Amino acid sequence: EELLTLLVSGVERDVLSARQDLLKRGMAVLPALYQADCGKLPSLSRAQYTWLYGSLGDHSAVERITGRLEDAHPLVREEACRALGKLKAVEAAPKMRDLLKDGEIPVRDAAARALGQLGDADSAGALSVILEDIQQPTSLRMACAEALGFLEELGRTERFGQEESGPGGFGFLTGHDMTPCGQHDHRDVGGVGGFLELAEGGEAVEFGHQDIHHDEDGVFA
């Protein structure tokens, strides 16, 4: 219980320390987590508890986490996407596809990456549309590229397993270099020439953000 209190303290040093200790304890912390995660909670608590479910691999929490995809606070929605991606909760894919249109870019980024982690081939079209739209935020297009890379790799794996029985796999990025984001400055992804013209002038693009954010009221900002 003390560690859970530190987890939601909003003090970065304490939060990081609590995360490490909680993960070391593993599933043994779940009874205390279930007890703490009830009733009306601040957004900071909702977000951190959601992170913990995903990091511990608690599949019994999928329904609770899926509900948080509709949370009023964007960083709770963001953590819910991340957790569901880690848990490979494919049943949450339709709701996460809706979040590709969320009003907050970090939520959209997290939803895109999670859809890739889920191996949700039905999301390939929506991810590709965003990737090809140069008006979309750089971080979001990179997240979509990363997700499509996951899906293409899954397609390659399926094709390898089906070589003797016939063609298989998704094939939406076939023939394109899908090196994971961050390793090269320029890639041709899904027919979008030089996608990482996004990184204009060769400037490195950093995606992702700090896990811990809080405003003057002590909740995520």
C-alpha positions, 0 to 999 in steps of 0.5 A: 500500500505504501508503494501504491501511495508513492506511485501516485504521489506525482513526485518523479523520483518516488514514482520511478522508485515505486514502479521498480519495486512494484514490478519486482513484487509482481502479481503479489501486488494485485490484491492491494491494487484492486483495493486501491483502484476503486471509487472516484480517483484522481486522474493521476491514480487512474493513469498510474494504476492502468500503467501497472496493470499493463506492466504486470501483465494482468489480463483480468484487468482488460475490461477495466482498462478498456473502459478507460479508453473513454476516460475524460483525461487524455493521459488516462486514455493514453496509458490505457492504449499502452496497457492494452497493447502490452496485454495484446487485448485484441478485443479492444482494437475497435475502440482504439481505432476510434482513438486515432481521431482523438483530440489529443495527439499523444493519445492518437500516437499511443493508439496507433502503436498499440494497434500495431502491437495487437497485430490488428490487420483491420487497422492497416487502412486507417494507419496508412491513411494517416501515414500518407497525410503530410498534414498530420503531426510528425509523431503520429505519422511515425507511430503509424509507420511503426505500427504498420511495421509490426503488422508487416512483420507479422505478415512475413511471419505468417507467410513463412509459416504458410509457404507449403500451403500457399500464399499468406500474410497481409502484404500492405507494405510489401517491397518497402523498407520498414526499418523501425522508427529512429534507426534511419532518417529517411524511409519509403513506407507504404509508397509514401516517398521519403516519409521521413522528410518529416525529419526535415533537414536531417533533424532527429525526431524524438517521439514518445514523452515523459510518463510522468506529468502533473500540473499544479493540482498534482494530477496529470497535465 
